[in-house]
Amino acid sequence: ETFNMAMIWKLPVIFICENNNYAMGTSIERTSNVVDIYKLADGYEMPADKIDGMSPEAVHDGVARAVKRAREGGGPTLLEMKTYRYKGHSVSDPQKYRSKDELEVYKNQDPLIQVKKAILENSFAAQEELDAIDAKIAIVVDESVKFAEESPWPDDNELLKDVYMDKNYPFIID
């Protein structure tokens, strides 16, 4: 329904589907005849693309194309980000649906590792600079966690604050 309305109205929306190869405990190949999720957009005549979600550059380029299309009035786009989930679906997931070798292959493709490698190989920054950035990030995260843990719960009246509602919306049936 969301796709349909976006297409009818040519809304400038970018739908992103993160496809990490697995549902809760099984591969997409075992649960769907359509393993390339981006192809589902064909039913809506919506532009779509499959993006290597393990590549920050590919994600940037794919999103940039979709943003350009949206800004030029081309309507919505569906982007399937092909990525990988390193951990189980939950703490009780034994992950018997994949091999340790498969997991290691994808860990070596991790976007953070690849970006760090590119930064160092291209001399965009030295290891010491990256370590300093990591230290600053750790401080921000620690301060954010402390702030969240020490903050009071919001009042109940905050629940619907800034939520848009049009009482005259014609498609709501009481």
Buried (B, 14 or more C-beta within 10 A) or exposed (E): EEBEEBBEEEEBBBBBBEBBBBEEBEEBEEEEEEEEBBEBBEEBEBBBBBBBBBBBEBBEBBBEBBEEBBEEEBBBBBBBBBBBBEEBBEEEBEBEBBEEEEBEEBEEEEBEEBBBEEBBEEEEBEEEEBEEEEEEEEEEEEEEEEEEEEEEEEEEEEEEEEEEEEEEEEEEEE
